Amino acid sequence: MKQMIYQNIGIASAAVAVTVMVLYSMSIGLFVGALILCLDAIIVALLVLIGNKLDVVGFIALSMNIGLVVDYSTHTAMAYCNHPGSPQEKLYKSVGKMGASVCSGGSSTLLGICVLLFASAKAFKAFAYTLGFAVITGTLMGITVAPTILYSLHCTWIRLCSFRGDSRSERAIDVEKVPPSTSGTAREEPACVDE
């Protein structure tokens, strides 16, 4: 039963990743697919910690989680990738632009799920725990983890390109002008280089 659950979660995550690849871009699709797999692993770990078993109710809730939480990470990833500017500007704009919407969507979904916690049937409570964990971790992942990972990958890519001296790759990534040095010549440096 557990192997079937993990296999179906992997297939559903791959289907979501392919759908996002078709609708947006390949890199965002792979990124969101990886985040969905990580999120499901976190939810399974939380369920084990509180003592819930992976049964049919948990499987159904885990399958529904993929559809619920794909929006949180996709919205912030799209806002990050579509905003022009340095990595810091992209980070601030993606969280600033989509953070309130993601929080609003997560909190309204969580309010709807909380009613199930007061049900007398154990299946409804297990369903509420699973979906509640998914919404809370999905919202936190969409607001904090997804933009931070994108920022780190972006800065690493800029550093790699500047290390290799690949000017063509640097032009593809937004860089910020550094004030002229004492010799009077201006040079371009990545915006996220640590000083």
Secondary structure, DSSP 8 states (H G I E B T S, - for coil): -HHHHHHHHHHHHHHHHHHHHHHT-HHHHHHHHHHHHHHHHHHHHHHHHHT----HHHHHHHHHHHHHHHHHHHHHHHHHHHS-S-HHHHHHHHHHHHHHHHHHHHHHHHHHHHGGGG-SSHHHHHHHHHHHHHHHHHHHIIIIIHHHHHHHHHHHHHHHHHHHT-HHHHHHS--EE----TTS---EE-TT---
